[in-house]
Amino acid sequence: MQQQPENPWRGEVTLVINDSPHVLRLTLGALARLEQQLQEGSLVALVQRFETGRFSAADILALLTAGLEGGGHDLDSLDLAGAEIAGGAVEAARVAAQLLARSFSLPTEAQGQEAAL
């Protein structure tokens, strides 16, 4: 089955894991679990955590895992932690930031936010 391209209007971002592209998306359920896992009181606080650079590698892993879940993939955080991510940690952080930006704005607005991250 051929991978569908990402749709920025749905908040989707692509991450290449183990040489295979995966479309990530944050659903409301994935966001609620992410909020709880990262112990943030609100979605705004979660976004601000990334915007201000107060995030860790564990935060990136949690965000990407939530995006994989929302995108319909069954990779969990342990699988992702041991996987090869094209572009390494820098690309993982960029995609995580892009995922948050696209989840909370229209694609044209998200492009400006992504440039600031």
C-alpha positions as CSV (number, residue, x, y, z in Angstrom):
1,M,0.0,0.0,0.0
2,Q,1.4,3.4,-1.0
3,Q,1.8,6.0,1.7
4,Q,-0.6,9.0,1.4
5,P,1.1,12.4,1.3
6,E,0.8,14.6,4.4
7,N,-2.1,17.1,4.5
8,P,-1.2,20.3,6.3
9,W,-4.9,21.2,6.5
10,R,-5.3,18.2,8.8
11,G,-2.2,19.2,10.8
12,E,-0.2,16.3,9.3
13,V,3.6,16.1,9.2
14,T,5.8,13.4,7.8
15,L,8.7,11.7,9.6
16,V,10.9,9.1,8.1
17,I,11.4,6.2,10.5
18,N,13.5,3.2,9.6
19,D,13.5,4.4,5.9
20,S,9.7,4.5,5.8
21,P,7.7,7.7,5.8
22,H,5.1,8.0,8.5
23,V,2.4,10.7,8.5
24,L,1.9,12.1,12.0
25,R,-1.2,13.9,13.3
26,L,-2.3,15.0,16.8
27,T,-5.9,13.9,17.5
28,L,-7.7,15.3,20.5
29,G,-7.3,12.0,22.3
30,A,-3.5,11.9,21.6
31,L,-3.3,15.5,22.8
32,A,-5.1,14.7,26.1
33,R,-2.7,11.8,26.8
34,L,0.3,14.0,25.9
35,E,-0.9,16.7,28.2
36,Q,-1.2,14.2,31.0
37,Q,2.1,12.5,30.2
38,L,4.1,15.8,30.1
39,Q,2.2,17.0,33.1
40,E,1.0,20.3,31.6
41,G,-2.2,21.9,32.7
42,S,-3.3,23.1,29.3
43,L,-2.7,22.9,25.6
44,V,-1.4,26.5,25.7
45,A,1.2,25.6,28.3
46,L,2.2,22.6,26.2
47,V,2.7,24.7,23.2
48,Q,4.6,27.4,25.2
49,R,6.9,24.8,26.5
50,F,8.1,24.1,23.0
51,E,8.0,27.7,21.8
52,T,10.3,28.8,24.7
53,G,12.7,25.9,24.3
54,R,11.9,24.3,27.6
55,F,11.6,20.8,26.1
56,S,13.7,17.7,26.5
57,A,14.4,14.7,24.3
58,A,11.7,12.8,26.3
59,D,9.2,15.5,25.4
60,I,10.1,15.2,21.7
61,L,9.7,11.4,22.0
62,A,6.3,11.8,23.7
63,L,5.1,14.3,21.1
64,L,6.2,12.2,18.1
65,T,4.7,9.1,19.7
66,A,1.4,10.9,20.1
67,G,1.6,12.0,16.5
68,L,2.2,8.5,15.3
69,E,-0.8,7.3,17.3
70,G,-3.0,10.1,15.8
71,G,-1.7,9.1,12.4
72,G,-2.8,5.5,12.9
73,H,0.6,4.0,13.4
74,D,1.2,1.4,16.2
75,L,4.8,2.4,17.1
76,D,5.1,3.1,20.8
77,S,7.7,5.2,22.5
78,L,10.1,2.3,23.0
79,D,9.9,1.3,19.3
80,L,10.5,5.0,18.3
81,A,13.4,5.4,20.8
82,G,15.2,2.5,19.2
83,A,14.3,3.5,15.6
84,E,16.5,5.2,13.0
85,I,15.0,8.7,12.3
86,A,16.2,10.2,9.0
87,G,17.9,13.5,10.0
88,G,18.5,12.3,13.6
89,A,17.6,14.2,16.7
90,V,17.6,17.6,15.0
91,E,15.0,16.4,12.4
92,A,12.9,14.8,15.2
93,A,12.8,18.1,17.1
94,R,11.9,20.0,13.9
95,V,9.1,17.6,13.1
96,A,7.8,17.7,16.6
97,A,7.7,21.5,16.5
98,Q,6.1,21.5,13.1
99,L,3.5,19.0,14.4
100,L,2.5,21.3,17.2
101,A,2.4,24.4,14.9
102,R,0.2,22.7,12.3
103,S,-2.1,21.3,15.0
104,F,-3.0,24.7,16.3
105,S,-3.1,26.9,13.2
106,L,-4.0,27.0,9.5
107,P,-1.2,25.9,7.1
108,T,-0.4,29.5,6.1
109,E,-0.2,30.6,9.7
110,A,1.8,27.5,10.7
111,Q,4.5,28.3,8.1
112,G,5.3,31.5,9.9
113,Q,5.3,29.8,13.3
114,E,7.5,27.0,12.0
115,A,10.0,29.5,10.8
116,A,10.1,31.0,14.3
117,L,10.8,27.7,16.0
